[in-house]
């Protein structure tokens, strides 16, 4: 059995049908996962992250399953103006290299910006682009896109914070601050999850405690002065 299978997609913009590939569930066997949920797969196997974006070969509109289910005529006009007007037909429906995967994510970012997609969707695309740079060992661009993703995740928290359970979102904001060496901000976000009695997500509470401890270790290793709440080895808060 081949690891990839083809599936039909109707373009949200031009409404034409096209084929895109996905990785079969039985072939999705990660070998490790980073603390910000970047997943690694056995070398030589297809990486499912490469196939998240669906690209219409006819108009160039690129989307993920998280995009809105339909576009307004005004949004379609924006796509035609910003993408389709210079698009040369290209099919991303088969096996993708990491370079081709990167191209699809950047097309998705451009598409999301053109139609004014929700910050949560934009943040996810930016974070995935950072992961692709991480796979390539390009730390400079990884850090650049982690910062872009962080800014969008904060926008998500500011606009949706009271509407959804945001333990995972708050953890991610803290974790990206940590990866960007913004230790003070990282501690604040981890501590919010640890100390908020309304949050009952045990996995995210544990992840924030681990992140809190990791920040402390990294600050000690860098010979940075610890804030008062980190002077002892005991992590913030108990539930």
C-alpha positions, 0 to 999 in steps of 0.5 A: 500500500502506498503511503499517499492517497489522493482525494478530491477538493472543490476550490473555495475560490474558483469552485473547480475540482482538483486532486490533492494528496494526504498521508494514510493514517496507518503511515503516520508514525511519529518518532518524536515531538518537540515541546511546541508540537512539531512532529518528526517522522522516520527518515524516508517516510512521507511527512504528513505536515507536508500535505496539510495545504490544498493548492488549487492548480487553476487559480492558486488559492491555497487553504487548509481544513481550518479555513472558513467553509466558503468565501464571499464574492469580495474575498474571491475578488481579493484572491483574484487580484493578489494571487490568481492574476499572476498565477501560472498553473501548477499542480501540488497534488502529488508527493511533495519535497520540503521545498514544495511543502514550504511553497504551499504553506506560503501560498496558504499564508498569502491566501489567508491574508488576502481573505482576512482569515481568523488569527488562529488560522494564520498563527497555525500556518506561520507556526508550521512554516517555522517547523519546516525551517526547523526540519531544514536546520535554518534557525534564523528563519525558524526564529523569525516565523516563531515570532510571527506565529507568537504575535498571532497567537497573542492576537487569538488570546486577545480576541477569543480568550473568554470564549474558549478553553485556552490552556493549550493556547496559553501554553504555546504562547509561553513556549514560543516566548521561551524558544525566543529566549524571552524568559520573563514573558514565558514564565508569566504565561506558564504561571497563568495556566498553573495558577488558574483554578478554572483550568483543569487540563492536566496535560497542559498544566503538566506541560506548563510546569515542565516549561517553567522548570526548563526556563529556570534551568536555561536562565541558570545556564545563561547566568541570568538573574532569576525572578523572585518566584523562581529562586527556589526549585519548587515550580509555581502553584499546585493544583 
